[in-house]
Amino acid sequence: MATAKLPKALFGLIFTKVSCFAFSGKDNGFGTSYVWAGSLESGLQIASQHQKPVMVIIHKSWCTACKNLKPKFADSAEIQSLSKHFVMVNLIDNEEPKSNTFAPDGNYIPR
């Protein structure tokens, strides 16, 4: 019995739906045009599976510098274009990892 092949458009739709579940993170003001991983753990897992580097943004809700960075980041066509090569992770307030791995040159914010 022959198996039917999925039309490319249908395959793309299915793949997009599956990807949405893996990438369900909130933008926290850094832009809805980006595809955000839902957590650091899921971002690291997705990056490992797809062999992509991770871009982690760590910020605080009360930080003036963070608030000033958000619209610049959200509106940057260049960063949006480059983000396709990364798994994007957005961590706010108590989501900041305790490990110094994510603070190689200090605990400043935003980073």
Secondary structure, 3 states (H helix, E strand, C coil): CCCCCCCHHHHHHHHHHHHHHHCCCCCCCCCCCCCECCCHHHHHHHHHHHCCCEEEEEECCCCHHHHHHHHHHHCCHHHHHHHCCCEEEEEEHHHCCCCHHHCCCCCCCCC
